[in-house]
Amino acid sequence: MLLTVIAFVVALGVLIAVHEYGHYRVAVACGVKVERFSVGFGKALFRWQPKRQHPGQQTEFVIGAFPLGGYVKMLDEREGPVAPEERHRAFNTQPLRSRAAIVAAGPIANLLLAVVLYTAVNWIGVQEPVARLARPVAASLAEAAGLRGGEQITRAGFDGGLSPVQSFEDLRWRMTRGALDGHDLTLEVAGEGGRPARQLVLPLSRMEAKDADPQMFRKIGVLAPLTRPEIGEVMAGGAAESAGLRNGDVVRAIGGTAIVDGQQLREAIRASVDGGEPRTQAWQVERGGRSLTIDVKPEVREEGGNKVGRIGAYVGAPPEMVTVRQGPIDGVWRGVVRTWEVSALTVRMMGKMVIGEVSLKNLSGPLTIADYAGKSASLGFTQYLIFLALISVSLGVLNLMPLPVLDGGHLMYYLWEGLTGKSVSDAWMERLQRGGVALLLVMMSVALFNDVTRLFG
C-alpha cells in the first residue's frame, strides 16, 4: 500500500511538473511574465522564489496540498489590472502564434517526456518473455489461423510489412493495435528441424473489439508465452493443497489429455466446472522423477459472468526471458515511434468512444492509475518508467482534446481567431466553458465508476 501511494504521488508530481514547465518555459521565451508556477492545488505546502530568474521574471514556485493538477499563472488583463509599463508582458496582449505556442507547450512537453522515458528504457534494457507461444485457446482466431503452441514468432506486421518481434510483449502490443484498429496481423513463424520459416495471418479484423481487456485476448487465443506446466507456490487452504499438490510438481496429463504447457494447464483448470459445480479429475503428475496420479477438485469462482475453476496455486513455470535493449540511435528512434503509436492508438480509442464503437469501460481514473503505479513499481525501475511514459502520453493527448477547459479547447479558440480575425466573445466563452466543465465532470465520473468496478467489483 505504501509503495502504491509513493509511486502514484511521484508519477503525478513528475507528469504535472513537466506539463506545467512546458507552459512556463515557452511563456518566458515569449516574454510573458509568469507570476506563479504551482504543482498541486489548495494550501501551499512549500513555496519559494529563486533569486536568479530570467530578466523581468519574479515567479513564485509552489507545491500545493492537493496533487491532482497544477497551473501556471501569467500576467493577464482579463484577471486583474496590469500596469501600463508591463502591458507588453501580459499573456492576452501577445500575438496569436505566441499564445498558441504557450498553450500547446504543456501537452507537447508530456509527449516529449514519453519519448525520453521510452528511450531510457530502450537504452537500459528490460527483461521480457521470448515470443514463443503457448497452446492457443480452443476455437480462437489463433487456432483457426493454424497456431498449435510452441511456435516462436520472429517477425510480424500489417499489410505485408514485417518487422522483427523482440519479445512476447512486443507481439502483444501489435495484437492490441490490430484488434482495436480492425487490421489483420501477419506472423512469421520460425522454422524448426531444418524446415523453412512460414507465414500465417491472424484475422483480427473479424473481432470488432471494443475493450482492451483479457476477454479480447481470449478471443484472439494468445494469452501467454510458452511455459512449463509446473505447479508453483501453493496457497494454504486451497484446492491444490487439499489434493496434495506440491510446489515443483509437473503436470503431464489431466483426465487422459496430455498437458504440454502452462497456459493449457490453466485453461484445463478453468474449464473443470460442469453446470456451476467443480469436476474432480485425475492428474498425472511428475514429482522428483516419479509419476503420481492425484485426484484434484477445483474451487469455483465467478469471473466475467462465468463460473471457472481455481486451485489456489501459481500455475506455470516462469517463461524463457530475453533482454530487449537498443543502441543509442535506434533507442531514440524507437522511443519516438512508440510514443507516436501509443498517441495514435489513444486518439483512435477516444474517437471510437465518442461514436460508440468502443466501450466507455476503457476510461480509467486515479484509482486505477494508482493501482498500476504500485504494480509497475514493484516490478522494477524499467517497468515503472514504461508506466510513466504511457500515462504521460495519455495526459498529453487528453489535454489536446478540443474541450473548452483543456489546452485543446483554447487552441480551438485560437484557430477560430486565426480564421475569422476575431476572438471568441466573452458570452460564448462562458457558455463553452460551462459545457466543457460539465462534459469533463461526466468523463471523470465514468472513469471513477470504472475504477471502483475494476478494483472492488
N, C-alpha and C positions, 0 to 999 in steps of 0.2 A: 504493500500500500504506500509506504513512504517513497519507494522508488518511483511509483506511478506519479505521485504528486510532484516530486522533484523533476522528473523527466518532462511532465506536462508544463510546469512553470518555466523551465529552461527553454522548451520549444516555443512557447508563446512569447517569452521575452526576446528571444533571438529573432523570430519572424516579424514581430511587431516593430522592433527597433530597426531592422533592416528596411522594412516598408516605409516607416516614417523618415528614416535617414535619406531615402531616395527623394522624398518631397523636400526635405530640409536642404540637401546638398544642391539640388537644382535651383531652389528658390534663392539661395545665397549666390549661386553663379549668375542668376538673372538680376541681381541687385535688389531683391526684395528683403525687407527687414523681417527677420523671424524673432518673435517675442518669446515663444515658449516651445520647447520640444519635450513632449510627455509620452512616456511608455506607461500605459495604465490610466485609469480614471479615478475620480474621488480624491480622498485625502492624500496629500503628498507625504510619502514615507521618507523620501530623500530628495533634496533639491540642491543644486549648485550652479555657479556661473563661472565658467573658466575665465581666467584673466586674459589669456591670449585667444582672441577670436578674429574672424575676418573683419576687415575695416567696415565700420558702421553697424556691426552686429553686437548686440548685448543680450544674447539668447540665454534664457534660463532653462536648465535641463532638470526634468522632474521624473521620478518614479512613483506612480500612483498605487493606491491600495487595491484597486480592482483591476486585475491584469487583462481582461478581455477587450483589448483595444488600445488605441493611442491617438495622438493628434499632434500636428504642427500648427501653432497659432501664428499667423503672419499679420503684419500691419495691413489694415483694410478699412477703407472709409465706410463700408457698409456695417461695420461692427463698432464703430466709435469715431470720435473726432480725430483728425490727423493734422498735425502742424503743417502749415504751408511749405516750410522748408524740407519736410520729409515726404511730401505727397508723391514725389517721383519714386519713392521706395515702397509704396503701398501695392499690394497684390492687384487690386482692382484697376489700377492705372497702367498696368503692364500691357504690352502688345499681346494680341490673341495667341501668337505662337509661343510666347513665354508662359502664359497662363496654362496653355495645353501641356506644355513640356513639364511644368511643375506638377500638375495633376497626374500625368501619365507616369512620372518617375517612380512613384510608390510601387505600383504593380510590376513595373519593369525591374525594379530592384529585387523583388521577390523571385522573378523568373531568372535573373542573373545569379541570385543566391543558389537556386536549384542547380544551375549549370556548374557552379563552383563545388557544390556538395556532391553531385554525381561524378564530377571529375576527380574529386578527392577519393571517392570510393573506388573508382577505376584505377587510380594510382596505388592506393593501399592494397587493394585486392580483397576479395570476400570468398569465403568457403560456401559453395553451393553444390547440391546434388548433381551428379552426372545425368545427362538427358537419356537415361536408359529406362524404358517404360515398364511398369507393372502390367499385369494382365488387365485389359480394359473391362469396363462394366458390361455385363451381358446386354445385348440388344441396343448398344450405344452406337453413336456415329463412328467412334474409333474401331469398334469391332466390325461394323459394316464396311469400313474402308480397308480392312484386311490386317489390322494390327492384332497380334495374338499375345503379346507380352514378351519382354526380354530384348526387344529391338532398341538399338541406340540411334537416336536422331542426330544426324551430323549437320544437315542444312534444312532451312525452311524459309518460306516466303509466300508472298501474294502475287498473283498474276504472272507466274512463271519466273519471277526474280528471286533466286535463292541466295541466302547468306548464311554463314556458319552459325550454328546453335552452340552457345558456350556452356549452357547448363540447363537443368530442368526448369529453373525459374525463368530463364530466357524464353524457353519454349512455352511455358505457362502464360507469360506476358503476351506472346504472339497469338496464342489461342484466345485470350481475353479480347484483344483487339479485333480479331476476325469474327468472333461470336457477336460482339456488340455492334460491329460495323456491317455485318452480313456478308463477309468475304470468305471464300474457301481458302484453306491453308494447304499448300503443297509441302509435303515432308519427304526428305531424302533419308532412307534407312541404310545404315552401314551394312555392307555385306559381311558374311561370316563363312568360315571354312573355304576361303578362296572364291566364293561367289561374289559377283559384282554388286555394287550398291543399286538400290531400286527406289523408285519414287511412287508415292501414292497421294491421294487428295483427301483431306479431311473436310467434308462438305458442311462447313459451319454456316453457310448461307441458309440452310434449311431450318436453323434453330429459332429464329426470331426471338433472340434472347432479350429480356427486359431487365434482368437483375444480374449483377456480377457477384453471384453468391455460390455456395457449394453445390446447389442444385444445377447450376449452369454447367459445372464441370462434370457432374454425374451424367448429364445428357450427352456431353462430349465423350465421356467414358475414360478420360485420362485424369486420374485423381492424384497419383503419387508416383515417384520414381521406384524402380525395382528395389526391393529389399528382401532379405531372408525371412521366411515365415517363422520367426522366433518370438517366444514369449519374453517380454521384458519385465519391468517392475510389476509385481503382483500386489494389489491393494488388499488390505486386511478386511475380512468380512465379505469380499466379493465372490462372484460365481467361480472365478478361476481358483481362488484359494480353497473354496469348498470342494471343488472337484479334485484337488490335489496337483494342479499345475504349478510348476516352479519356474523361477527366473532362469532363462537359458534353454528351456525346452524348445525343440524344433518340431513344428507340426508338419507331418508328411502327408496325412490324409484325414478327411472328415467324412464319415459315413460312406466310405468307398470311393470318394472323389479325391484324386491326388491334389495336393496343395503345393504350389511351386514358388509363390512369393507372398510377401506380407500383405499387399493390397487384396489379393484373392482371399487370404485368410480373414481379413477384416470384413470383406463382403459376405463371406460364408457365415460369419458370426452375426452380422446384421440380419441376414435372411433366415436365421434359425428361429423363426416365430411363425406359428400356424394359428390363424384366427385370433390373434392377440395373445396367445399362450406360448410360453417357451417350449422348444422341442429339444429333448435330450438326444445327443448324438455321440457316437463312438469316435474318439480322436486317436489317430495313430501318431504317437509322439516319440521322438528320438531324444534320449537323455543319457549323457555320458557314454555314448557308444551302444546303449541298449535300446530296444524297441519296446514301447509300452502302449497298451490300449487303455484309455481313460474316458469314462462317460462324463460329458460336460453338459450341464443345463444352464443356459444363459439367463440373465435378468432381462426384463422387458422395459424399454424406455420409450417415451414419446418424443418424436423428432419430426418436425415439419408436418404434423398431422398424421404421421405414420408410426406404427409400433415396430421397433427394431430391437435386435438382441445386443446385449453388452455383457462382457465377462469380468470387468473390473481389473483390467491389466493392460499394460502397454503392449501393443501388438506390432511386430515387425522390427527387425534389427535396423540400426542406422544405415542409410543408403551410402553407396560409394560417393565420395566427395571429390571436387576439383576446385582449385584456386583460380578464380577469374580475376585477372589483372591485365591492365593495358599499359602501353608505353606512354611517354609524355604527350606526343601529338595526338595519337589515337585516343588517349584517355579524355582529352579536352573535346575532341570531335564527338565521341560517343556521349559525353555529358550534354553537349548541345542537342544531339539527335534525341536522346532520351527525354530531355526537357520539352522538346518540340512534340514528341509523340504523346507524352502524358498530357500536355496542354491541349493538343488537338482532340484527344480522346475525351478530356474533361468538357471541352466546348460541345462536342457532338452529344455527349450524355446529357448535358444541360438542355440542349436544343430538343432532344428526344423526350425529356421530361415535360417540356413546355407543351409539345403536341401529343403527349400521352403514349408515345411508343416505348418509353422506359418508365418503370415504376418509381414513385417518389420514395420508395423504401431505400433507394441508393443515397439519399441525403443523410449526412452524418453531422452530429453536433459535438459539443465539447466533451460529453461523457465518453463517446466512442473514441474521440481523438486522444483523450487522457488514457483510456484503456490501451490503445495501440502504442502510445508513447511509452508506457510502462513495459509492455511486452517487447517492443523493439529494443529498449534499453537493456532489458535482461538478456537479450540475445547477443549483445556486443556492440562495440562502438560503430562499426560499419553499418550494421542494421539500423541503428539509431540515426545515422547520417542519411540513410535511404528514406527513412520515415520523415525526417525534416525536409528533405528535398521534395517529397510527394506533397506534403502539407504546404510548402512554400509555393509550389506550382498552383495548387488549389486556391490559395489565398490570392495569388496574382491574377488568375483567371476570373475568380469570383468578383474581384474589385474592378475588373474591366467590363462587367455586365452593365448594360445600359439602364440601370436603376438609378433614379434621381439622387438617392442618398449615398451612392457609391461613386468611386472615381470615374467609372464608365459613364454614369449619368451626367456628370459635369462635362465630360468630353463630348457628349451628345449636345449639351447646351452650346459648347464652343463650335461644334460642327454647324449647328443652326445659325450661329452668329457669322461664321465664315461664309455660308451660302447666301444669307439674306442681308448681311451687313448690319443687322440689328440684334441686340442681345435679347434673351427671353425676358418678358415683362415680369415684374415682381408678383403680380397676381397669378400668372401661370406658374411661376417658380414655386409659389406657396402650394398651389394645388398638386403639382408634380411631386413636391417633397412629401406631402401628406400621403399620396398614393404609394410612393416608394417606401415610406416607413411602414405602411400597412402591409404591403407585399413582403417586405423583409421580415416583419413580425410573424407572418404566416409561415414563411420558409423556416424561420428559427423554431417555431412551434412544432412543425412537422419533423424537423431534424431531432429535436429533443424527444419527441414521441418515439421516433425510430431508435434513438439511443436507449431509452428505457425498455423498449420491447426487446432489443438485442441483448441487453445486459441482464435484465431481470425477468423477461417474459418466459 
